[in-house]
């Protein structure tokens, strides 16, 4: 071999190695890579099958099992507009490069998925490929759904096909170039979608494996709670460390004891997932409130416990911007404690204190208690501002509980002021939101 050939071969080898290293760095580990026990296929797993539905539904019809799995996968929330028909699509996801609308997944043959074969449905769910061959955007969490077993995926299809068809075409996406080029998702998927089904870890308990399947494949918790890398894929090096999603903050759910859920009791986690509230930890609102009401609250108790068992095992990822300890209740008198933001205090006194109290411990309902909630201890005040803007409606064990939306009643400047007052009085550190910050938050919410 000539010297020139050896040089060219060396350069080629260096380039290939550099590309491989770059790909590894960008892609990062898979969602369950932290659990380094031996993995086997479902067919080779000897313990209880972690996929499918709970034992109580073992003899249920395919459609009934599919309904349970569709709730576990939280399909309806993303495919239903506010006040619209269930699963008919059209919900807008506001992204930095335009708005993406969810598709109609009712069995309508013209505007829905009524013409999808079993294989078409599996291609969409596992690979992000539509029936016409076009690529789906990862707002559809197919990189998580790829872990759903074929049997469970087809049970979900059977349930969707049992619904009344709704003729409703989704609005056209408004993505800017080059993000409007669907074919580009072919390369993104080749890097970030493993296209593989769930494999149990034989070193873990059947409960852990069930929890892993629910949390990773069906409930796709990481899609909101794991930050994203430069390519907008999940950065599992910071797994469950919290992220900003659709204008809301999804908080840290790793086992970190200071800023995650490591210090929560099992009963607290079970209560939060089942009802959307845990005493001393706050109440779910926004997308998490929807996930509780439409998904987690529909799961069997043993499945909720399995999710908790899995979350306990996720390595701690600290959130350095959050306080290590949560603030105690504020003074009972409005004259004591934080009084610096006079405008924010005025808004709070006029619209908020009757439900939330001056101490932050609600005289109306535990669900309205502010003390101990991450939202008021977040110095960014993202969720506080969003709740003031949009309000919240929760299905509590005692009936529906609503907080009205104040987005139309108050200016962005007033909303910023009251958010700053709330975080200062009831949290560890006051936020410094501006009217422009609130304007931007309004733009990010899915509609």
Secondary structure, DSSP 8 states (H G I E B T S, - for coil): --HHHHHHHHHHHHHHHHHHHHHHHHH---TTTT--S-EE-GGG--S--SSS--GGGTTS-HHHHHHHHHHHTTHHHHTB-TTS-TT-B--EEEETTEEEE----SS-TTTSSTT--HHHHHIIIII-B-TTS-B--TTS-HHHHTTS-HHHHHHHHHHHHTS-------------TTTT-GGGHHHHHHHH-------EETTS-HHHHHHHIIIIIIS-THHHHS-B-TTSSB-GGGTTS-EEETTEEE---SS-TTTSSTTS-HHHHHHHHHHSEETTTEE--HHHHHHHHHTGGGS-HHHHHHHHHHHHHS-----TTS-SS------SSTTSS----HHHHHHHHHHTHHHH-SSSS-SS-GGG--TT-HHHH-TT-HHHHHHHHH-EEEEETTEEEEE---TTTS-HHHHHHHHHHHHHHHSSS-----HHHHHHHHHHS--
